[in-house]
Structure formats: structure tokens, C-alpha cells
Amino acid sequence: MSRAFGVTAGLDPGVAEPLAGRCEMLGYVSMWSNDHPAANGLDTLATFARSVPGIEPGVAVMALDRHTPADIARRIEELGLPPERLWIGVGAGFSERPLTRMREALPELRAALPGVRLVLAAMGPKMCALAGSGYDGAFLNWITPEHAARAREWVHAGAREADRKPPTVLGYVRTAVGPDAEERLRKEESFYRDLHDGYQRHFERLGAEPGTVGVASESPYVAQAELARYEALDVVVVRALASATVGAMTALAEAVAPGGTEARLS
């Protein structure tokens, strides 16, 4: 299990650049951004790539009801992002028949984005199986350690059915450390719980108490132990719940660094 660091798209370059450099020093394997209508995640990746040329940038996820494969390819070229190091997460967004949409989109994505690793946003068993059958990875979101293990089984089952090697299983784990950690997680989670029917069904499936899907602790040692429980993920993407400042973001990255909290001394 390796660890990556994730932020919200549109993070100020003055924060993103030093943060990426520090994350590389701490041993994070990649830097991730989400994507939303107010900010293109690829732009944030470009900042990471410029500041730390060797790091792997990833976006999770770009909804295909807002971005066509051709548009994604064009923006990657405009920004000069290196396709061979990119992770591009895609999802159905608010598309009708999401499973069909993502199955039919794969050939078009492959043609438009040669050499790019494509990961599929997956929550339920059918989408996880689809990720296993043809994509380069499955990207999970809002998960408990127990659900991560179930989802991994679904992904691997899809790969077996397609007679291929199981792809990488990644996932966002919302993480906050400090005296206000629990409130940060509760606020973030409450927004998603009622965002749309898909998320409502997902949280019902989890059966977790509100404000508990993720990692929140005043102690970095407890946070480290909680992140270690997500062993079913090949890559745990620490989704930062911290103020958008260099100090706050870097402090969180150090607190839950791959090498343990002692890595902050490196």
C-alpha cells in the first residue's frame, strides 16, 4: 500500500507548488486533484508537474457529462502534461445509464488519450467490476476500510471475468488532523451525503454514522493508525481537509506522511 496526497481543484499555485515539493520529499507517490465546475483539475495538475517534474499527477474524477474525451486530450496538450505519468480518473457524473455510459466511453477514451492511465470512479459492485474488466484502475470515494475490502473483491472479480490482471485500486480517504478535525470531516461528509441519489444509496450501503467516513483525529499518531486500516487500497489518496494555506496543507501532509509522523523531520 502506497500513499498519495489530494487537494481540491483551483488550489492557489503559491500553495500547490511548495506543497508538491514537500510531499515528494515525504514519500508520497503522486499528487491528486479533484475536478469541479468552478475549477479544472488538470490545471492544478499542471502546477504540480511544473514544480516537481518527477511526481505522478492524477485527477479524480472528470465527469463525462461535462468533459468529452477530446476536450480532456486537448487540455492535456495545452498544459504540456506528460501522458506517460498521468492518471486520469473519469466518471459518469449525472449521465443517464451511467454503467452503459462508462462501458461505451472506454474505447473513445483510449483513442483520445493514448498512453494515459485511465481509472474509473466506482462505488457499487457493477461499476467496480467494469473497472476491473477494462480500465487501468478503480477509484473509490467515501469509503470505510471494510467497504474498500469489498470493493477490491468486486474489482478483482471483474478482472477475472475478463481474464486480465487486476488493475490498481485507489481511493480518496478524507483526512483531518487537529483540534477541529472531527468538525471538518463532518462538514465535508454532510455535503456529499445528500448530493444526489447515487451518493445517498452509497452512504446507506456503508451503514456508517455521519461524520465517520474518513480519518479525523487530534493526534497524528491515531490518524496514521486509522489510515493503515485501508490496506485493501493499493494507493491511499489522502484527501486533505485543511485550510488552503502552505502551513496548514504542509502540516497535514507531514502528520500523515507515508513514513510515519517522524518523516516530518526529513
C-alpha positions as CSV (number, residue, x, y, z in Angstrom):
1,M,0.0,0.0,0.0
2,S,1.4,3.4,-1.0
3,R,0.2,6.8,-0.2
4,A,-0.7,9.9,-2.3
5,F,-1.9,13.4,-1.5
6,G,-5.1,15.0,-2.9
7,V,-6.4,18.6,-2.9
8,T,-9.4,20.5,-4.2
9,A,-9.1,21.8,-7.8
10,G,-8.2,25.5,-8.0
11,L,-5.7,25.5,-5.2
12,D,-3.6,28.6,-5.4
13,P,-0.3,27.8,-7.2
14,G,1.5,29.6,-4.4
15,V,0.3,26.8,-2.1
16,A,0.3,23.9,-4.6
17,E,3.9,24.3,-5.7
18,P,5.6,24.2,-2.3
19,L,3.1,21.5,-1.1
20,A,4.0,19.2,-4.0
21,G,7.7,19.7,-3.3
22,R,7.3,18.8,0.3
23,C,5.1,15.8,-0.5
24,E,7.7,14.4,-2.8
25,M,10.3,14.7,0.0
26,L,7.9,13.0,2.4
27,G,7.5,10.0,0.1
28,Y,4.0,10.5,-1.4
29,V,3.9,8.7,-4.8
30,S,1.6,11.0,-6.5
31,M,-0.4,14.3,-6.3
32,W,-4.1,14.4,-7.0
33,S,-6.8,17.0,-7.6
34,N,-10.5,16.6,-8.0
35,D,-12.4,18.4,-10.7
36,H,-15.5,20.6,-10.4
37,P,-17.4,23.1,-12.4
38,A,-15.6,26.1,-10.9
39,A,-12.0,24.7,-11.5
40,N,-10.5,22.3,-13.9
41,G,-8.4,19.7,-12.1
42,L,-6.0,19.4,-15.0
43,D,-4.9,23.0,-14.3
44,T,-4.0,22.1,-10.7
45,L,-2.1,19.0,-12.0
46,A,0.0,21.3,-14.3
47,T,1.1,23.3,-11.2
48,F,2.2,20.0,-9.5
49,A,4.0,18.9,-12.7
50,R,5.9,22.2,-13.1
51,S,7.0,22.3,-9.5
52,V,8.0,18.6,-9.2
53,P,8.7,17.2,-12.6
54,G,9.2,13.6,-11.3
55,I,6.0,13.3,-9.5
56,E,2.9,11.5,-10.9
57,P,-0.1,13.8,-11.2
58,G,-3.6,12.5,-11.1
59,V,-7.2,13.9,-11.4
60,A,-10.2,12.1,-9.8
61,V,-12.5,12.5,-11.3
62,M,-13.6,14.2,-14.6
63,A,-17.3,13.7,-15.2
64,L,-18.0,12.8,-18.8
65,D,-21.3,14.7,-18.8
66,R,-19.1,17.9,-18.5
67,H,-15.8,16.8,-20.3
68,T,-15.6,14.9,-23.6
69,P,-12.5,12.7,-24.2
70,A,-11.4,15.1,-26.9
71,D,-11.7,18.1,-24.6
72,I,-9.6,16.3,-22.0
73,A,-6.9,15.4,-24.5
74,R,-6.8,19.0,-25.8
75,R,-6.4,20.4,-22.4
76,I,-3.6,17.9,-21.5
77,E,-1.7,19.0,-24.6
78,E,-2.3,22.7,-23.9
79,L,-0.9,22.4,-20.4
80,G,2.0,20.2,-21.5
81,L,1.2,17.4,-19.1
82,P,3.2,14.2,-19.6
83,P,0.8,11.5,-20.7
84,E,3.1,8.7,-19.6
85,R,2.9,9.9,-16.0
86,L,-0.7,10.9,-15.8
87,W,-3.6,9.3,-14.0
88,I,-6.9,10.4,-15.4
89,G,-10.0,9.4,-13.4
90,V,-13.3,9.5,-15.2
91,G,-16.9,9.1,-14.1
92,A,-20.4,9.3,-15.4
93,G,-21.4,12.4,-13.5
94,F,-25.2,12.9,-14.0
95,S,-25.3,10.9,-17.2
96,E,-28.3,8.6,-17.7
97,R,-27.5,4.9,-17.6
98,P,-24.0,5.5,-16.0
99,L,-22.8,1.9,-16.3
100,T,-23.5,1.8,-20.0
101,R,-22.0,5.3,-20.5
102,M,-18.7,4.3,-18.9
103,R,-18.6,1.0,-20.7
104,E,-19.1,2.6,-24.1
105,A,-16.8,5.5,-23.3
106,L,-13.7,3.3,-22.8
107,P,-12.7,2.9,-26.5
108,E,-13.2,6.6,-27.1
109,L,-11.0,7.4,-24.1
110,R,-8.3,5.0,-25.2
111,A,-8.3,6.6,-28.7
112,A,-8.2,10.1,-27.4
113,L,-5.7,9.6,-24.6
114,P,-3.1,7.1,-25.7
115,G,-0.5,6.2,-23.0
116,V,-2.6,7.7,-20.2
117,R,-3.7,5.5,-17.3
118,L,-7.5,5.6,-17.1
119,V,-9.2,5.0,-13.7
120,L,-12.9,4.6,-13.3
121,A,-14.8,6.2,-10.5
122,A,-16.6,3.3,-8.8
123,M,-18.8,2.9,-5.8
124,G,-21.1,-0.1,-6.4
125,P,-20.4,-3.7,-7.4
126,K,-21.2,-3.3,-11.1
127,M,-19.0,-0.2,-11.7
128,C,-16.2,-1.8,-9.7
129,A,-16.4,-4.9,-11.9
130,L,-16.4,-2.7,-15.0
131,A,-13.2,-1.0,-13.7
132,G,-11.7,-4.5,-13.2
133,S,-12.6,-5.7,-16.7
134,G,-11.1,-2.9,-18.8
135,Y,-9.8,0.2,-17.0
136,D,-6.3,0.7,-15.6
137,G,-7.7,1.3,-12.1
138,A,-10.7,1.7,-9.9
139,F,-11.0,4.9,-7.9
140,L,-13.1,4.7,-4.8
141,N,-14.6,7.6,-2.9
142,W,-16.2,7.9,0.6
143,I,-15.2,4.5,1.9
144,T,-14.7,2.7,5.1
145,P,-11.9,0.2,5.4
146,E,-14.5,-2.6,5.3
147,H,-16.1,-1.2,2.1
148,A,-12.7,-0.8,0.5
149,A,-12.1,-4.5,1.0
150,R,-15.5,-5.4,-0.5
151,A,-14.9,-3.1,-3.5
152,R,-11.5,-4.6,-4.1
153,E,-13.1,-8.0,-4.4
154,W,-15.6,-6.7,-6.9
155,V,-12.8,-5.2,-9.0
156,H,-10.8,-8.4,-8.9
157,A,-14.0,-10.4,-9.9
158,G,-14.4,-8.2,-12.9
159,A,-10.8,-8.7,-13.9
160,R,-11.1,-12.5,-13.5
161,E,-14.2,-12.5,-15.7
162,A,-12.3,-10.6,-18.4
163,D,-9.3,-12.8,-18.0
164,R,-6.9,-10.0,-17.2
165,K,-4.6,-8.9,-14.4
166,P,-6.5,-6.9,-11.7
167,P,-5.9,-3.1,-12.1
168,T,-4.8,-0.7,-9.4
169,V,-7.3,0.1,-6.7
170,L,-7.1,3.7,-5.4
171,G,-9.3,5.7,-3.2
172,Y,-9.8,9.1,-1.5
173,V,-9.7,9.0,2.2
174,R,-10.8,12.3,3.7
175,T,-8.3,13.2,6.4
176,A,-8.1,15.9,9.0
177,V,-5.7,16.3,11.9
178,G,-6.0,18.8,14.8
179,P,-8.5,20.1,17.4
180,D,-11.2,20.8,14.7
181,A,-10.6,17.5,12.8
182,E,-13.9,15.9,13.5
183,E,-15.9,19.0,12.6
184,R,-14.0,19.3,9.3
185,L,-14.8,15.7,8.3
186,R,-18.5,16.0,9.5
187,K,-19.0,19.2,7.4
188,E,-17.4,17.7,4.3
189,E,-19.3,14.5,4.6
190,S,-22.7,16.1,5.2
191,F,-22.4,17.9,1.8
192,Y,-21.9,14.6,-0.1
193,R,-24.5,12.5,1.7
194,D,-27.3,14.4,0.1
195,L,-25.6,15.5,-3.2
196,H,-27.6,13.1,-5.4
197,D,-29.3,9.7,-5.3
198,G,-26.1,7.8,-6.1
199,Y,-24.4,9.2,-3.0
200,Q,-27.4,8.6,-0.9
201,R,-27.5,4.9,-1.8
202,H,-23.8,4.7,-1.3
203,F,-23.9,6.0,2.2
204,E,-26.9,3.8,3.0
205,R,-24.8,0.8,1.8
206,L,-21.9,1.8,4.0
207,G,-24.1,2.0,7.1
208,A,-21.7,4.3,8.9
209,E,-22.6,7.0,11.3
210,P,-22.5,10.6,9.9
211,G,-19.1,12.1,10.3
212,T,-17.2,8.9,10.5
213,V,-16.3,8.0,6.8
214,G,-12.7,9.0,6.7
215,V,-10.0,9.9,9.2
216,A,-10.3,12.6,11.8
217,S,-8.2,12.9,14.9
218,E,-6.4,15.5,17.0
219,S,-3.5,13.1,17.2
220,P,-1.3,12.4,14.1
221,Y,-0.4,9.0,15.6
222,V,-4.1,8.0,15.7
223,A,-4.6,9.3,12.2
224,Q,-1.7,7.2,11.0
225,A,-3.2,4.1,12.6
226,E,-6.6,4.8,11.0
227,L,-5.1,5.3,7.5
228,A,-3.2,2.0,7.9
229,R,-6.6,0.2,8.1
230,Y,-7.2,1.0,4.4
231,E,-4.9,-1.9,3.5
232,A,-7.3,-3.0,0.7
233,L,-6.3,0.0,-1.3
234,D,-3.1,-0.2,-3.5
235,V,-2.9,3.6,-3.2
236,V,-4.5,5.6,-0.4
237,V,-5.0,9.1,-1.6
238,V,-5.1,11.4,1.5
239,R,-7.8,13.9,0.6
240,A,-6.8,16.9,2.6
241,L,-9.3,18.6,4.9
242,A,-7.3,21.6,5.9
243,S,-7.2,25.3,5.2
244,A,-5.8,26.2,1.8
245,T,-2.6,27.6,3.1
246,V,1.0,26.4,2.7
247,G,1.3,26.0,6.5
248,A,-1.9,24.0,7.0
249,M,-1.6,21.8,4.0
250,T,2.1,21.0,4.7
251,A,1.3,20.3,8.3
252,L,-1.3,17.7,7.3
253,A,1.0,16.1,4.7
254,E,3.7,15.8,7.4
255,A,1.3,14.5,10.1
256,V,0.2,11.5,7.9
257,A,3.3,11.1,5.8
258,P,4.0,7.6,4.3
259,G,7.0,7.1,6.6
260,G,5.1,8.0,9.7
261,T,4.9,11.3,11.6
262,E,8.7,11.2,12.1
263,A,9.1,11.8,8.4
264,R,8.4,15.4,9.0
265,L,12.0,15.7,10.2
266,S,13.3,14.7,6.8
